[in-house]
Amino acid sequence: MKKLISLLGALIALIAVTVSSTACFWFLYQPATPKCLRK
């Protein structure tokens, strides 16, 4: 049972790191503004 819990914890930590790094990537990505929106 202890092994299962530690494995589950490691899996959850891996998912959390993946999601947070992906969120940071999307936050930093800023596409160019279209000419019609520039003033």
N, C-alpha and C positions, 0 to 999 in steps of 0.2 A: 504493500500500500504506500509506503514511504517513497519507493522508487517511482511509482506512478505519479504521485503528487509533485515530485521534483522534476519529472519529465514534462508534466503539464505546465509547471511554472516556467521552465525553460522555453517551451513552445510559445506561451503567452508573451514572454519577454521578447522573443524574436519577432513576433507579430507586431508588438508595440514599437520596436525600433524601426521596422520596415514602414509602418504607417506614419510615424513621425518624420522620417527622412523624406518620404514621398510628399508629405504636407509641406515641408520646408522647401522642397523643389518647386512645388506649384506656387508657393507664396513668392518665391524669388523670380519666377518666370513672368515677364511683362512683355507682351507682344507690342509691336509698333502700333501707334494710334493711326487710324485711317485719316486721310487728308480732309475728308468732309467734316470730321469732328474737331480738327485743329482750328484755333482762332487766334 
